[in-house]
């Protein structure tokens, strides 16, 4: 049986035939595991998609699932046992005209939660927030989206978010979103998030983001200012420099933590497998802003990958 590299011809196969193309039992264990994982996810979401078809209807397109799983170790001075795992799964259902998505994640999208676990301060609303939710729009390309589900320690929540992007010049853009939400425990909340980005060329870009979040149960604003510089070394390697400061508005507009880091990300072995090495320095109020240096080492798996589909 051929291995993954022998299967570029599947690019011409229709999406509706995808499920029938999974053949596993690869001689290399991680190829076999990955193929079975994709096959299981594909079967699950397409069985789910069938629930929404009226009897006698035939689906024109198959449901799709995408996501990533990340495992890491992030030792730093004063805390050598910091391990981290994160996941995000997004399902689109053609039976509902791609207006509805199912989300399973422990990080809220668009909030740019910190990759460094030590910087996810629960006081700043950045803790791991396992979320199971349904997101829907009036139209597939509508800037307005609505979500209901469970998140933040299994609280029932609902939110409405308006997201828009403006191209200022050929190299500059401004993206923003505003939202209102209600959590059964945290009560009403709101958020404003804006990101200005500038691309120097195809390889280098800079981004400056600001976000403000309010929760009714605290009567306090969480704020964050963040600067990022991205350098794409080649098709498989990137560098990302981050400088971040965030804090609270009460009892005054004061910082709670600061972070600088340099993340190196590389694609290895297969198109779906990545490693990250991220040296960082962090200063936390709860540690009296003691300088704490560390290094994060992670593996990240992206799915699906059609290169493991065989005839």
N, C-alpha and C positions, 0 to 999 in steps of 0.2 A: 504493500500500500504506500502510496506517495505521502510525503510529509508536506507541511504547510507551504513551503516555498514553491511547490509544484502546482499551486492552485490559482494562479492569476486569472485563468479563464472564467472563473465564476463571476467576475465583474459583469458579464453580459447576461447573467441569469436574472429573471424577473424576481422582484421582491416577494411575490406570492409563492414562489417555489423555495424560499429560503429554508423553511423548516426541514424539508426532506433531504437537505444536503449535509446534515451533520453526521459524520462518521468518526467515531472516537477510537479508542484502543490504540493510541499513539505509543511508540516505543519510549518516548521521553515523557516522564511522569507529569511535568508541569503542562505540556501540551495536552495530554490526555485529561488532566483535571480541568483545564481551562475549557476544552471542547465540551465536556460533560456539563460544566457550569453554564455555559452559553446555551446549550441544548435545553437544559432544565428551565432556565429563565424564559427562553423563547416559547416553550410549550405552555408554561404557566400563564404568560400574558396573553397569548393567543386564545387559550381556553377562556380566559376572562373576557376577551373581546367578543367572543361568541355570545356571551350573555345578553348583549345589547342589540343583537340582530333579531328582527322579526322573523318568525317561521317562514321558510321559503326564500329568504334573502340569501345572497351569496356575497361574501366580502370581496371588495375589489382590491383591498390592500391589507397587509398583515399588521398587527400591532407591533410596536417597537419598544425596546427597553434599552436604556443606556445608564451608565453610572461608573462608579469607581470605588475601590476599597483601598485603604491606606493603613499600613502598620509601621510603627516607628518607636525608636528609643531616643529620648531627649535628655541625657544627663547634663547637669549644670552644677556649678559650685554650690554646695549646700543641699543638693538634692540629686543624687545619682540614680534614683530608682524611678524616674519619670518615664512611663511607657504610655503610648497613645495609639488609639485605633479610631478610624473614621470611615464613614461610608455614605454614599448617596446613590439612590436609585430613582429613575424617572421613567414612567410608563406612559406612552401615548396610544390612544385607542381610536383607530379610524372609524369604528362603528359609531362614535360620537363626533365625527367630523373633526378630529384633532382639537376640539375645543376643551376637552377634559383631559387632565393629566393626574396620575397617581404618583405621590411622592413618599419615599421612605428614606429618611436621612437623619443624621445627628448634627447637621450644620445648616443654618438657614441660608438660602440662596440670596445673593445680592448684598448681604450684610458684610461680606469680606471678613468673617471671623478669623481670628489670628491662627496661623498654622502652628505656632508654638503653643503647646498646651499650657505652659506656665503663664501665658498672657491672657488666658481665658478666665478672667476674674468674674466670679459670680455676682459681685457687687456692681459690675459694669454691664451686666446682662449678656456676657459673652460665654457663659458656661455651655457645656455640651447639652444640646436640646434635641433629644430624639423626637422626631416628628413623623407622624403618619397622617397624611392629609390628601384631600381631593382639591385640585385647583381647576377652575373653569373660566372661560371667557365667552362673551357674546359671539365673537368671531375669532378665528384662529390667529389673526394678526392684530387683534385689538390691544391697545396699550393698557386697558383696564382689566385687571384679573381679580378673582375672588377665591378665597380658600377657606375651607373648614376642616377641622381635624383635631388631633391631640398633639400637644407639645409642652415644653417646659415642665417636666415632672408630671406628665400625663394630664395636664390641664386641657379642658375642652376650649377651643379657640376658633375665632372667625376673623378674617381680615379682608380689607379691600385695598388694592394697591394700583396706583397709576404710575407707569414707567414710560419714559420718553427719551429719545436720543436726538441730539442736534449736531450736525456737521457744520462747524464754524468756518473752517477752511479745508483745503485738501489734506492738511496734516493735523488739524486740531478738531476735537469733538468734546461735547459736554453731554454726559449721561446723568439722569437723575430719576429718583422715584420718591413718591410720598405715599404714606399709607396710614390708615387708622385700623385698630384692632381691638379685640376684646378677649381676655383670658378669664376663665372662671375664677382663678385665684388672684391674678394680678390686676383684674378689672380693665378699664379702658387704657389704651395707649396710642401713641402716634410716633411716626418716624419720618425724618427728612434726610435724604442721602444724595449728595452730588459729587460727581467725579469729572474732573477736567483731564483730558489726555492729549498728548502731543507726540506724534511720530516723527523723529528726526529723519529716518529712512526706513527701509524694510527690516533693519536689524536692531534699531534702537528706538525706545519710546520711554516717555516719562508720564507719570500719572499722579495727580494730587486729589485726594478725596477728603470729604468732610461729612460726618454723619451726626445726627442728634436724635436721641430716642427718649420718649417720655412714658412713664408708667404711673397710673393713677394711684396705685397703692403706696407708692413712695413719695409722690409729689416732687419728683426729682428728674433732672435731665441727665442722660448719659451722653457724652460727647467724645468724638474721636477725630484727630487730624492725622493724615497718613500720606507719606511720600513714597513712591515706588519708581524704580528705574529698571527697565527690562533690556537685556542684551541677548540677542539670539546669535550664538556662536556659529552654529550650523544646524542642519535639519534634525539633529539628535541631541543637541546640548544647548541649554539656556542658563543665564544667570539673572537673578532677581534681587536687587538691593531694596530693603525696606527700612524706613524710619517712621516710627509711630509714637504718638502720645495720646493718652485718653484719660478721662476723669469724670467728675460729677459736678453739678451746679450748686449743690448744697454741702456744707454750710456756706461755701463760696465756690467760685469757678476755680477749682484746684485740680492738679494732676494726681492720678492714682498710680500710673505706671508709664514707663517709657521703654522702648525696644528698638534696637537696630540689629539687622541680620543681613546675611548674604546667602541666598539659596542657589545651589548648583543642582540642576536637574538633568538627568541623562536617560535616554532610551536604551535599554540593554536587551540582548538575546532575542526578543520578540517585539513587534510593534505595540503590544499592549502592556508591556512591563517597563516600569521606570524606577530609578533610584533617585533619592534626594539627599544631599548633604548640606546642612544649613548651620554654620557657626552663628552665634548670636550673643548679644549682651542685653540683659534686662535689669531694670530698676523698679522695685515694687514698694509702694507706700507701706504695705504690711510688713516689709522687711527693712523699714527705715531707709529705703532707697539705697541699700547696700548693692554694690556692683556685683552682679552674678553673671558669669560667662558660661556658656554651654555650647553643645553641638548636637543637632538633631540629625538622625540617620533614619531614612524611611524607605519602604518598598511601596509602590503604588501600582495597582492593577486596574486597567480600564477595560470596559466591555460595552458592546460586543466587538469582535474583530473578525471580519469576513475572510481573512486569509486562512482561517482554520476550517473553512467550509470546503469539502471535497466532493467530487462527483462520485 
